[in-house]
Amino acid sequence: MSVDLTLPPISSPALDPYKHVEDPLLPFALYIHIDGVNEDDVSAIESECNCRLPDNPMVKRGPRHDLAGQPLVAAVTDHLINISARRFDPFYFVAVVDKDWKESGVILVTMDDDSDENVCRVDRLRVPAGDSGILLVNLQIANQDWCELKDEYEE
């Protein structure tokens, strides 16, 4: 069974307070949407996502990371509920939606693709798991923007 990857077109006004605030470099939440994943598997996924950030792992399991069988929008909902705790980056997270994530990659989700100054538009992109952590850090520190990343990885 495949995970429904449908996302809402726009995010939530809950993100508005975070759009123009300097944030500390917060880690990125990891959500697992596939069945049959144990703690060792989750650790392996985290390790792969952070492989290019060995001294500072930035992808970490979300508070309720086990979303087995649930659509991708469940991670969006959970992420929005947890942003006020300021434990994770409010704008980006990682989702595992395929059992063969090593081959097919993971999904990066942005809660604001910066395409509209007035509205936070939600978007997703599939990338190799080993690239996910460093790509998110580059987005977070503005070394790259979402449109550039999409152009690069959708080719």
DSSP file (Angstrom, degrees, kcal/mol; ACC not computed):
  #  RESIDUE AA STRUCTURE BP1 BP2  ACC     N-H-->O    O-->H-N    N-H-->O    O-->H-N    TCO  KAPPA ALPHA  PHI   PSI    X-CA   Y-CA   Z-CA
    1    1 A M              0   0    0      0, 0.0     2,-0.2     0, 0.0    68,-0.1   0.000 360.0 360.0 360.0 131.0    0.0    0.0    0.0
    2    2 A S        -     0   0    0      1,-0.1     2,-0.3    96,-0.1    96,-0.1  -0.599 360.0-109.9 -92.5 154.5    1.4    3.4   -1.0
    3    3 A V        -     0   0    0     94,-0.6     2,-0.5    -2,-0.2    67,-0.1  -0.632  30.2-116.4 -82.1 134.0    1.2    6.5    1.2
    4    4 A D        -     0   0    0     -2,-0.3    68,-2.9     1,-0.1    69,-0.4  -0.610  28.1-170.2 -69.9 118.4   -1.1    9.3    0.0
    5    5 A L        +     0   0    0     -2,-0.5    -1,-0.1    66,-0.2     2,-0.1   0.279  36.6 133.7 -96.7   9.4    1.3   12.2   -0.7
    6    6 A T        -     0   0    0      1,-0.0    67,-0.4     0, 0.0    -2,-0.0  -0.396  34.3-171.7 -64.0 132.3   -1.5   14.8   -1.2
    7    7 A L        -     0   0    0     -2,-0.1   117,-0.1    65,-0.1    -2,-0.1  -0.887  29.7-100.8-121.8 154.7   -0.7   18.0    0.7
    8    8 A P        -     0   0    0      0, 0.0   114,-0.3     0, 0.0     3,-0.0  -0.442  31.3-125.4 -68.3 150.7   -2.9   21.1    1.3
    9    9 A P  S    S+     0   0    0      0, 0.0   113,-1.2     0, 0.0     2,-0.3   0.851  92.3  33.0 -68.5 -32.8   -2.0   23.9   -1.1
   10   10 A I  B    S-A  121   0A   0    111,-0.3   111,-0.3     1,-0.2   102,-0.1  -0.887  74.4-140.3-124.7 157.8   -1.4   26.4    1.8
   11   11 A S        -     0   0    0    109,-3.6    -1,-0.2    -2,-0.3   101,-0.1   0.633  40.7 -71.1 -85.2-121.8   -0.1   25.9    5.3
   12   12 A S    >   -     0   0    0     99,-0.2     3,-1.9     1,-0.1     4,-0.3  -0.983  22.6-120.4-144.2 148.1   -1.4   27.6    8.4
   13   13 A P  G >  S+     0   0    0      0, 0.0     3,-1.2     0, 0.0    -1,-0.1   0.675 104.4  82.8 -61.1 -14.7   -1.5   31.1    9.9
   14   14 A A  G 3  S+     0   0    0      1,-0.3     4,-0.2     2,-0.1    -3,-0.0   0.756  86.7  56.0 -60.4 -22.7    0.3   29.3   12.8
   15   15 A L  G X> S+     0   0    0     -3,-1.9     3,-2.0     1,-0.2     4,-0.8   0.698  82.1  88.6 -81.8 -19.5    3.5   29.8   10.8
   16   16 A D  G X4 S+     0   0    0     -3,-1.2     3,-1.2    -4,-0.3     4,-0.5   0.859  82.8  54.4 -50.6 -45.1    3.1   33.6   10.5
   17   17 A P  G 34 S+     0   0    0      0, 0.0    -1,-0.3     0, 0.0     3,-0.2   0.745 109.6  49.7 -63.2 -19.3    5.0   34.4   13.7
   18   18 A Y  G X4 S+     0   0    0     -3,-2.0     3,-0.8    -4,-0.2    -2,-0.2   0.572  87.9  83.5 -95.2  -9.9    8.0   32.4   12.5
   19   19 A K  T << S+     0   0    0     -3,-1.2    -1,-0.2    -4,-0.8    -3,-0.1   0.838 104.6  24.9 -65.3 -34.0    8.4   33.9    9.0
   20   20 A H  T 3  S+     0   0    0     -4,-0.5     2,-0.5    -3,-0.2    -1,-0.2   0.046  99.3 102.9-122.4  25.7   10.4   37.0   10.1
   21   21 A V  S <  S-     0   0    0     -3,-0.8     2,-0.6     0, 0.0    -3,-0.0  -0.918  73.3-120.6-111.7 133.7   12.0   35.8   13.3
   22   22 A E        -     0   0    0     -2,-0.5    -2,-0.1     1,-0.0    -3,-0.1  -0.607  36.7-161.5 -70.0 119.1   15.6   34.7   13.5
   23   23 A D        -     0   0    0     -2,-0.6     2,-0.1    -5,-0.1    66,-0.0  -0.744  20.3-114.2-100.7 148.8   15.5   31.2   14.7
   24   24 A P        -     0   0    0      0, 0.0     2,-1.6     0, 0.0    -1,-0.1  -0.391  54.9 -83.6 -65.5 162.7   18.3   29.2   16.3
   25   25 A L        -     0   0    0     -2,-0.1   112,-0.0    64,-0.1    64,-0.0  -0.556  61.6-171.7 -74.4  93.2   19.3   26.4   14.0
   26   26 A L        -     0   0    0     -2,-1.6    62,-0.2     1,-0.1    63,-0.1  -0.547  23.2-106.5 -86.7 150.7   16.7   23.9   15.1
   27   27 A P        -     0   0    0      0, 0.0    62,-3.2     0, 0.0     2,-0.4  -0.182  33.7-110.4 -69.0 170.2   16.8   20.2   14.0
   28   28 A F  E     -b   59   0B   0     30,-3.9    32,-2.7    60,-0.2    65,-0.2  -0.881  28.6-118.6-107.7 133.0   14.3   18.9   11.4
   29   29 A A  E     -bc  60  93B   0     63,-0.6    65,-2.8    -2,-0.4     2,-0.5  -0.413  20.9-149.4 -71.6 143.4   11.6   16.4   12.4
   30   30 A L  E     -bc  61  94B   0     30,-1.6    32,-2.7    63,-0.2     2,-0.4  -0.961  11.8-170.0-114.2 129.1   11.5   13.0   10.9
   31   31 A Y  E     - c   0  95B   0     63,-2.4    65,-2.5    -2,-0.5     2,-0.5  -0.965  10.3-150.4-121.7 138.4    8.2   11.2   10.3
   32   32 A I  E     +bc  66  96B   0     33,-3.5    35,-3.0    -2,-0.4    65,-0.1  -0.936  17.7 173.2-112.9 118.4    7.8    7.5    9.3
   33   33 A H        +     0   0    0     63,-2.8    36,-2.3    -2,-0.5     2,-0.3   0.355  51.4  93.3-104.7   3.3    4.7    6.6    7.3
   34   34 A I  S    S-     0   0    0     62,-0.3     3,-0.4    34,-0.2    34,-0.2  -0.691  72.2-117.8-102.4 153.2    5.6    3.0    6.5
   35   35 A D  S    S+     0   0    0     -2,-0.3    -2,-0.1     1,-0.2    -1,-0.1  -0.414  86.4  33.5 -81.3 158.9    4.7   -0.1    8.4
   36   36 A G  S    S+     0   0    0      1,-0.2     2,-0.6    -2,-0.1    -1,-0.2   0.743  73.8 144.8  74.6  26.9    7.1   -2.6   10.1
   37   37 A V        -     0   0    0     -3,-0.4    -1,-0.2    -5,-0.1     2,-0.1  -0.867  27.5-167.7-101.9 124.4    9.7   -0.1   11.2
   38   38 A N     >  -     0   0    0     -2,-0.6     4,-2.3     1,-0.0     5,-0.2  -0.444  40.6 -91.4-100.8 179.9   11.4   -0.8   14.5
   39   39 A E  H  > S+     0   0    0      1,-0.2     4,-2.4     2,-0.2     5,-0.2   0.855 126.2  54.0 -62.1 -36.0   13.7    1.5   16.6
   40   40 A D  H  > S+     0   0    0      2,-0.2     4,-2.1     1,-0.2    -1,-0.2   0.897 108.6  50.0 -63.9 -39.2   16.8    0.2   14.9
   41   41 A D  H  > S+     0   0    0      2,-0.2     4,-2.4     1,-0.2    -2,-0.2   0.919 109.9  50.0 -64.0 -43.5   15.3    1.0   11.5
   42   42 A V  H  X S+     0   0    0     -4,-2.3     4,-2.7     1,-0.2    -2,-0.2   0.911 110.4  50.4 -62.8 -41.8   14.5    4.5   12.7
   43   43 A S  H  X S+     0   0    0     -4,-2.4     4,-2.6     1,-0.2    -1,-0.2   0.892 109.8  50.9 -61.8 -39.6   18.0    5.0   13.9
   44   44 A A  H  X S+     0   0    0     -4,-2.1     4,-2.3     2,-0.2    -2,-0.2   0.894 110.4  49.0 -65.4 -39.9   19.3    3.8   10.5
   45   45 A I  H  X S+     0   0    0     -4,-2.4     4,-2.6     2,-0.2     5,-0.2   0.940 111.8  48.7 -64.6 -47.3   17.1    6.3    8.7
   46   46 A E  H  X S+     0   0    0     -4,-2.7     4,-1.8     1,-0.2    13,-0.2   0.929 111.2  50.8 -57.4 -45.5   18.3    9.1   11.0
   47   47 A S  H  < S+     0   0    0     -4,-2.6     4,-0.3     1,-0.2    -1,-0.2   0.913 111.4  47.0 -60.0 -44.3   21.9    8.1   10.4
   48   48 A E  H >< S+     0   0    0     -4,-2.3     3,-1.2     1,-0.2     4,-0.2   0.913 110.9  51.2 -65.8 -42.0   21.5    8.1    6.7
   49   49 A C  H 3< S+     0   0    0     -4,-2.6    84,-1.5     1,-0.2    85,-0.3   0.821 117.7  40.3 -63.3 -29.7   19.7   11.4    6.6
   50   50 A N  T >< S+     0   0    0     -4,-1.8     3,-2.6    -5,-0.2    -1,-0.2   0.290  79.8 111.7-100.2   8.4   22.6   12.9    8.7
   51   51 A C  T <  S+     0   0    0     -3,-1.2    -1,-0.2     1,-0.3    -2,-0.1   0.752  81.0  47.4 -61.1 -24.8   25.5   11.2    7.0
   52   52 A R  T 3  S+     0   0    0     78,-0.4    -1,-0.3    -3,-0.3     3,-0.1   0.346 112.1  52.7 -95.8   6.5   26.8   14.4    5.5
   53   53 A L    X   +     0   0    0     -3,-2.6     3,-1.1     1,-0.1    -1,-0.2  -0.410  65.5 155.4-130.3  54.7   26.4   16.1    8.9
   54   54 A P  T 3  S+     0   0    0      0, 0.0    -1,-0.1     0, 0.0    -2,-0.1   0.781  73.2  44.6 -62.4 -29.2   28.4   13.7   11.1
   55   55 A D  T 3  S+     0   0    0      1,-0.2    -2,-0.0    -3,-0.1    -3,-0.0   0.633 125.7  28.4 -89.3 -13.2   29.3   16.2   13.8
   56   56 A N  S <  S-     0   0    0     -3,-1.1    -1,-0.2    -6,-0.2     2,-0.1  -0.553  75.2-157.6-148.2  76.1   25.9   17.8   14.1
   57   57 A P        +     0   0    0      0, 0.0    -7,-0.1     0, 0.0   -10,-0.1  -0.368  14.1 176.9 -60.7 126.7   23.0   15.5   13.2
   58   58 A M        +     0   0    0     -2,-0.1   -30,-3.9   -12,-0.1     2,-0.7   0.581  55.3  78.8-110.8 -13.9   20.0   17.7   12.3
   59   59 A V  E     +b   28   0B   0    -32,-0.2     2,-0.4   -13,-0.2   -30,-0.2  -0.880  59.9 165.6 -99.9 118.6   17.3   15.2   11.3
   60   60 A K  E     -b   29   0B   0    -32,-2.7   -30,-1.6    -2,-0.7    -2,-0.0  -0.976  43.5 -89.7-136.0 145.6   15.7   13.7   14.4
   61   61 A R  E     -b   30   0B   0     -2,-0.4   -30,-0.2   -32,-0.2   -32,-0.1  -0.230  47.0-118.4 -55.3 136.9   12.6   11.7   14.9
   62   62 A G  E >   -     0   0B   0    -32,-2.7     3,-1.1     1,-0.1     4,-0.1  -0.217  31.0 -97.5 -69.8 166.0    9.6   13.9   15.6
   63   63 A P  E 3  S+     0   0B   0      0, 0.0     2,-0.3     0, 0.0     3,-0.1   0.874 126.6  23.5 -54.9 -40.2    7.7   13.6   18.9
   64   64 A R  E 3  S+     0   0B   0      1,-0.1    -2,-0.1    11,-0.1    14,-0.1  -0.641  81.4 155.4-122.8  71.1    5.1   11.3   17.3
   65   65 A H  E <   +     0   0B   0     -3,-1.1   -33,-3.5    -2,-0.3     2,-1.3   0.719  45.4  88.4 -76.6 -21.7    7.3   10.0   14.4
   66   66 A D  E     +b   32   0B   0    -35,-0.2   -33,-0.2     1,-0.1    -1,-0.1  -0.652  39.0 150.2 -84.4  96.7    5.4    6.7   13.9
   67   67 A L    >   +     0   0    0    -35,-3.0     3,-2.5    -2,-1.3    -1,-0.1  -0.173  22.7 175.1-114.7  36.5    2.7    7.6   11.4
   68   68 A A  T 3   +     0   0    0      1,-0.3   -34,-0.2   -34,-0.2   -35,-0.1  -0.164  68.5   3.7 -51.7 128.2    2.6    4.2    9.8
   69   69 A G  T 3  S+     0   0    0    -36,-2.3    -1,-0.3     1,-0.3   -35,-0.1   0.373 103.1 120.1  79.6  -4.9   -0.2    3.9    7.2
   70   70 A Q    <   -     0   0    0     -3,-2.5    -1,-0.3     1,-0.1    -3,-0.1  -0.620  68.1-104.0 -93.5 152.9   -1.2    7.5    7.5
   71   71 A P    >>  -     0   0    0      0, 0.0     3,-1.8     0, 0.0     4,-0.5  -0.237  34.0-105.0 -69.2 163.3   -1.1   10.0    4.6
   72   72 A L  H >> S+     0   0    0    -68,-2.9     4,-1.3     1,-0.3     3,-1.2   0.808 117.2  69.3 -59.1 -31.1    1.6   12.6    4.4
   73   73 A V  H 3> S+     0   0    0    -67,-0.4     4,-2.4   -69,-0.4    -1,-0.3   0.760  86.7  67.7 -62.1 -22.8   -0.9   15.3    5.5
   74   74 A A  H <> S+     0   0    0     -3,-1.8     4,-2.4     1,-0.2    -1,-0.3   0.875  99.4  50.0 -63.5 -36.0   -0.8   13.6    9.0
   75   75 A A  H <X S+     0   0    0     -3,-1.2     4,-2.9    -4,-0.5    -1,-0.2   0.885 108.4  52.8 -68.2 -38.2    2.8   14.8    9.3
   76   76 A V  H  X S+     0   0    0     -4,-1.3     4,-2.4     2,-0.2    -2,-0.2   0.947 111.3  46.3 -60.2 -48.1    1.8   18.3    8.3
   77   77 A T  H  X S+     0   0    0     -4,-2.4     4,-1.9     1,-0.2    -2,-0.2   0.934 114.8  46.2 -60.1 -48.0   -0.9   18.3   11.0
   78   78 A D  H  X S+     0   0    0     -4,-2.4     4,-1.6     1,-0.2    -1,-0.2   0.901 111.4  52.8 -62.4 -41.4    1.5   16.9   13.6
   79   79 A H  H  X S+     0   0    0     -4,-2.9     4,-0.9     1,-0.2    -1,-0.2   0.916 108.6  49.4 -61.9 -44.0    4.2   19.4   12.6
   80   80 A L  H  < S+     0   0    0     -4,-2.4     3,-0.5     1,-0.2     4,-0.4   0.863 108.7  53.6 -64.9 -35.4    1.9   22.3   13.0
   81   81 A I  H  < S+     0   0    0     -4,-1.9     3,-0.3     1,-0.2    -1,-0.2   0.858 113.8  43.0 -64.5 -34.7    0.8   21.1   16.4
   82   82 A N  H ><>S+     0   0    0     -4,-1.6     3,-1.2     1,-0.2     5,-0.5   0.503  85.7  90.5 -94.0  -4.9    4.4   20.9   17.6
   83   83 A I  G ><5S+     0   0    0     -4,-0.9     3,-1.5    -3,-0.5    -1,-0.2   0.836  79.5  62.5 -66.0 -29.6    5.9   24.2   16.2
   84   84 A S  G 3 5S+     0   0    0     -4,-0.4    -1,-0.3    -3,-0.3    -2,-0.1   0.763  92.9  64.6 -66.8 -21.9    5.1   26.2   19.3
   85   85 A A  G < 5S-     0   0    0     -3,-1.2    -1,-0.3    -4,-0.1    -2,-0.2   0.678  96.7-143.8 -73.1 -16.2    7.4   24.0   21.4
   86   86 A R  T < 5 +     0   0    0     -3,-1.5    -3,-0.1    -4,-0.4    -2,-0.1   0.789  63.6 121.9  59.2  31.8   10.3   25.2   19.3
   87   87 A R  S   <S+     0   0    0     -5,-0.5     2,-0.3     1,-0.1    -1,-0.1   0.696  72.4  34.0 -91.1 -22.6   12.0   21.9   19.3
   88   88 A F  S    S-     0   0    0     -6,-0.3   -60,-0.2   -62,-0.2    -2,-0.1  -0.914  98.7 -84.5-132.8 156.1   12.1   21.5   15.5
   89   89 A D        -     0   0    0    -62,-3.2   -60,-0.3    -2,-0.3     3,-0.2  -0.376  36.5-144.6 -56.4 130.9   12.4   23.8   12.5
   90   90 A P  S    S+     0   0    0      0, 0.0    -1,-0.2     0, 0.0    -7,-0.1   0.715  89.9  45.7 -75.0 -18.2    8.9   25.1   11.8
   91   91 A F  S    S+     0   0    0      1,-0.1    20,-3.1    19,-0.1    21,-0.5   0.666 109.1  40.5-103.2 -17.9    9.3   25.2    8.0
   92   92 A Y  E     + D   0 110B   0     18,-0.2   -63,-0.6    -3,-0.2     2,-0.3  -0.972  52.2 161.2-136.2 146.4   10.9   21.9    6.9
   93   93 A F  E     -cD  29 109B   0     16,-1.8    16,-2.6    -2,-0.4     2,-0.4  -0.969  29.6-121.1-152.7 170.2   10.6   18.2    7.8
   94   94 A V  E     -cD  30 108B   0    -65,-2.8   -63,-2.4    -2,-0.3     2,-0.4  -0.909  21.6-168.7-116.0 139.5   11.5   14.8    6.4
   95   95 A A  E     -cD  31 107B   0     12,-2.7    12,-3.0    -2,-0.4     2,-0.6  -0.995  14.5-148.6-130.4 136.7    9.0   12.0    5.7
   96   96 A V  E     +c   32   0B   0    -65,-2.5   -63,-2.8    -2,-0.4   -62,-0.3  -0.915  28.5 159.6-101.3 118.4    9.8    8.3    4.9
   97   97 A V        +     0   0    0     -2,-0.6   -94,-0.6     8,-0.3     2,-0.4   0.395  52.9  62.7-122.0  -0.6    7.0    7.0    2.6
   98   98 A D    >   -     0   0    0      7,-0.3     3,-1.0     1,-0.1   -64,-0.1  -0.989  67.6-140.0-131.2 137.5    8.5    4.0    0.9
   99   99 A K  T 3  S+     0   0    0     -2,-0.4     2,-0.4     1,-0.3     3,-0.3   0.838 108.2  54.5 -60.3 -31.9    9.8    0.7    2.4
  100  100 A D  T >>  +     0   0    0      1,-0.2     4,-2.9     2,-0.1     3,-1.5  -0.265  68.1 145.8 -95.7  47.6   12.7    0.9   -0.1
  101  101 A W  H <>  +     0   0    0     -3,-1.0     4,-1.9    -2,-0.4    28,-0.5   0.753  63.2  66.0 -57.6 -26.8   13.7    4.4    1.1
  102  102 A K  H 34 S+     0   0    0     -3,-0.3    -1,-0.3     2,-0.2    28,-0.2   0.870 116.0  27.4 -64.3 -34.4   17.4    3.6    0.5
  103  103 A E  H <4 S+     0   0    0     -3,-1.5    -2,-0.2     2,-0.1    -1,-0.2   0.864 129.8  38.1 -91.2 -44.1   16.7    3.4   -3.2
  104  104 A S  H  < S-     0   0    0     -4,-2.9    -3,-0.2     1,-0.2    -2,-0.2   0.633 100.5-138.8 -89.6 -13.7   13.7    5.7   -3.6
  105  105 A G     <  -     0   0    0     -4,-1.9    -8,-0.3    -5,-0.4    -7,-0.3  -0.331  19.1 -76.1  89.9-172.9   14.7    8.4   -1.2
  106  106 A V  E     - E   0 127B   0     21,-2.7    21,-2.5   -10,-0.1     2,-0.5  -0.749  38.9-108.0-122.6 169.3   12.7   10.4    1.3
  107  107 A I  E     -DE  95 126B   0    -12,-3.0   -12,-2.7    -2,-0.3     2,-0.5  -0.889  20.9-156.6-104.7 126.8   10.3   13.3    1.0
  108  108 A L  E     -DE  94 125B   0     17,-3.3    17,-1.9    -2,-0.5     2,-0.4  -0.869  14.0-162.0 -94.1 135.2   11.3   16.8    2.1
  109  109 A V  E     -DE  93 124B   0    -16,-2.6   -16,-1.8    -2,-0.5     2,-0.4  -0.972   6.3-161.6-120.0 133.1    8.3   19.0    3.0
  110  110 A T  E     -DE  92 123B   0     13,-2.4    13,-1.9    -2,-0.4   -18,-0.2  -0.935  11.7-158.6-109.4 137.6    8.3   22.7    3.2
  111  111 A M  S    S+     0   0    0    -20,-3.1  -100,-0.3    -2,-0.4     2,-0.2   0.514  91.2  26.6 -88.3  -7.2    5.6   24.5    5.0
  112  112 A D        -     0   0    0    -21,-0.5    -1,-0.3     8,-0.1    10,-0.2  -0.773  60.3-171.8-156.7 106.7    6.4   27.7    3.1
  113  113 A D        -     0   0    0      8,-1.7    34,-0.3    -2,-0.2    33,-0.1   0.418  41.9-124.5 -82.5   3.7    8.0   27.5   -0.4
  114  114 A D  S    S+     0   0    0      2,-0.2     3,-0.1     7,-0.1     6,-0.1   0.642  77.5 121.4  64.1  17.2    8.5   31.3   -0.4
  115  115 A S  S    S+     0   0    0      1,-0.2     2,-0.4     6,-0.1    -1,-0.1   0.642  74.5  38.6 -82.6 -13.5    6.6   31.7   -3.7
  116  116 A D        -     0   0    0      3,-0.4     3,-0.3     1,-0.1    -1,-0.2  -0.976  66.2-153.2-141.7 123.0    4.1   34.0   -2.1
  117  117 A E  S    S+     0   0    0     -2,-0.4    -1,-0.1     1,-0.2     3,-0.1   0.791  98.1  40.8 -64.4 -28.2    4.9   36.8    0.4
  118  118 A N  S    S+     0   0    0      1,-0.1     2,-0.4     2,-0.0    -1,-0.2   0.644 114.1  47.8 -98.0 -16.4    1.3   36.6    1.9
  119  119 A V  S    S-     0   0    0     -3,-0.3     2,-0.9  -109,-0.0    -3,-0.4  -0.980  72.1-131.9-132.3 136.9    0.6   32.9    1.9
  120  120 A C        -     0   0    0     -2,-0.4  -109,-3.6    -8,-0.1     2,-0.4  -0.789  29.4-159.8 -86.6 108.3    2.6   29.9    3.2
  121  121 A R  B     -A   10   0A   0     -2,-0.9    -8,-1.7  -111,-0.3     2,-0.3  -0.771   8.4-137.0 -94.8 132.6    2.4   27.4    0.4
  122  122 A V        +     0   0    0   -113,-1.2     2,-0.3    -2,-0.4   -11,-0.2  -0.639  30.9 165.0 -87.4 141.6    3.2   23.7    1.2
  123  123 A D  E     -E  110   0B   0    -13,-1.9   -13,-2.4    -2,-0.3     2,-0.3  -0.965  19.1-151.5-150.6 164.7    5.3   21.7   -1.2
  124  124 A R  E     -E  109   0B   0     -2,-0.3     2,-0.3   -15,-0.2   -15,-0.2  -0.951   6.9-173.4-140.2 159.6    7.3   18.4   -1.3
  125  125 A L  E     -E  108   0B   0    -17,-1.9   -17,-3.3    -2,-0.3     2,-0.5  -0.973  21.5-131.1-154.5 135.7   10.3   17.0   -3.0
  126  126 A R  E     +E  107   0B   0     -2,-0.3   -19,-0.2   -19,-0.2   -21,-0.1  -0.788  35.9 163.6 -92.0 131.1   11.8   13.6   -3.2
  127  127 A V  E     -E  106   0B   0    -21,-2.5   -21,-2.7    -2,-0.5     2,-0.1  -0.935  47.1 -82.4-138.0 160.1   15.6   13.4   -2.5
  128  128 A P    >>  -     0   0    0      0, 0.0     3,-1.6     0, 0.0     4,-1.0  -0.423  41.1-124.5 -60.9 140.4   18.1   10.7   -1.7
  129  129 A A  H >> S+     0   0    0    -28,-0.5     3,-0.8     1,-0.3     4,-0.6   0.879 109.7  58.5 -56.0 -39.9   18.0   10.1    2.1
  130  130 A G  H 34 S+     0   0    0      1,-0.2   -78,-0.4   -28,-0.2     4,-0.3   0.692 108.2  46.0 -66.3 -18.5   21.8   10.8    2.4
  131  131 A D  H <> S+     0   0    0     -3,-1.6     4,-2.3     1,-0.1    -1,-0.2   0.644  91.0  86.1 -92.0 -17.9   21.3   14.3    0.9
  132  132 A S  H <X S+     0   0    0     -4,-1.0     4,-2.4    -3,-0.8     5,-0.2   0.878  86.6  47.2 -59.5 -47.7   18.3   15.3    3.0
  133  133 A G  H  X S+     0   0    0    -84,-1.5     4,-2.2    -4,-0.6    -1,-0.2   0.938 115.5  43.5 -61.3 -49.4   20.1   16.6    6.1
  134  134 A I  H  > S+     0   0    0    -85,-0.3     4,-2.3    -4,-0.3    -1,-0.2   0.868 113.3  52.9 -67.1 -35.7   22.6   18.8    4.3
  135  135 A L  H  X S+     0   0    0     -4,-2.3     4,-2.1     2,-0.2    -1,-0.2   0.923 109.5  48.7 -64.3 -43.3   19.9   20.1    1.9
  136  136 A L  H  X S+     0   0    0     -4,-2.4     4,-2.8    -5,-0.2    -2,-0.2   0.903 110.1  51.1 -64.3 -40.4   17.7   21.1    4.8
  137  137 A V  H  X S+     0   0    0     -4,-2.2     4,-2.5     2,-0.2     6,-0.2   0.926 109.1  51.5 -61.8 -43.3   20.5   22.9    6.6
  138  138 A N  H  <>S+     0   0    0     -4,-2.3     5,-2.5     1,-0.2     6,-1.3   0.876 112.1  46.4 -62.4 -36.8   21.3   24.8    3.3
  139  139 A L  H ><5S+     0   0    0     -4,-2.1     3,-1.1     3,-0.2    -2,-0.2   0.927 111.4  52.3 -66.1 -44.5   17.6   25.8    3.1
  140  140 A Q  H 3<5S+     0   0    0     -4,-2.8    -2,-0.2     1,-0.3    -1,-0.2   0.875 114.9  39.7 -61.9 -40.2   17.6   26.8    6.7
  141  141 A I  T 3<5S-     0   0    0     -4,-2.5    -1,-0.3    -5,-0.2    -2,-0.2   0.321 114.7-115.2 -95.1   9.1   20.7   29.1    6.5
  142  142 A A  T < 5S+     0   0    0     -3,-1.1    -3,-0.2     2,-0.2    -4,-0.1   0.769  76.4 131.0  65.3  30.3   19.6   30.4    3.1
  143  143 A N  S   <S+     0   0    0     -5,-2.5     2,-0.3    -6,-0.2    -4,-0.2   0.691  83.9  13.8 -75.8 -19.6   22.5   29.0    1.1
  144  144 A Q  S    S-     0   0    0     -6,-1.3     2,-0.3    -9,-0.1    -2,-0.2  -0.979  76.8-135.5-149.2 152.5   19.8   27.7   -1.3
  145  145 A D     >  -     0   0    0     -2,-0.3     4,-2.3    -3,-0.1     5,-0.2  -0.763  29.7-107.4-112.6 166.8   16.1   28.3   -1.8
  146  146 A W  H  > S+     0   0    0     -2,-0.3     4,-2.8     1,-0.2     5,-0.2   0.874 116.3  53.4 -59.0 -42.9   13.3   25.9   -2.4
  147  147 A C  H  > S+     0   0    0    -34,-0.3     4,-2.4     1,-0.2    -1,-0.2   0.909 109.9  48.1 -62.5 -42.0   12.8   26.7   -6.1
  148  148 A E  H  > S+     0   0    0      2,-0.2     4,-2.4     1,-0.2    -1,-0.2   0.924 112.5  49.4 -61.5 -44.6   16.5   26.1   -6.8
  149  149 A L  H  X S+     0   0    0     -4,-2.3     4,-2.5     1,-0.2     5,-0.2   0.916 111.0  49.1 -62.9 -43.5   16.4   22.8   -4.9
  150  150 A K  H  X S+     0   0    0     -4,-2.8     4,-2.3     1,-0.2    -1,-0.2   0.924 110.7  50.1 -62.2 -44.6   13.3   21.7   -6.8
  151  151 A D  H  X S+     0   0    0     -4,-2.4     4,-0.7    -5,-0.2    -1,-0.2   0.915 112.8  47.7 -59.4 -42.4   14.9   22.5  -10.1
  152  152 A E  H  < S+     0   0    0     -4,-2.4     3,-0.3     1,-0.2    -2,-0.2   0.913 119.4  36.2 -65.5 -44.7   18.0   20.6   -9.2
  153  153 A Y  H  < S+     0   0    0     -4,-2.5    -1,-0.2     1,-0.2    -2,-0.2   0.649 110.7  58.3 -91.1 -15.7   16.3   17.5   -8.0
  154  154 A E  H  <        0   0    0     -4,-2.3    -1,-0.2    -5,-0.2    -2,-0.2   0.610 360.0 360.0 -88.2 -10.0   13.4   17.3  -10.4
  155  155 A E     <        0   0    0     -4,-0.7    -1,-0.2    -3,-0.3    -2,-0.1   0.493 360.0 360.0 -72.4 360.0   15.6   17.2  -13.4
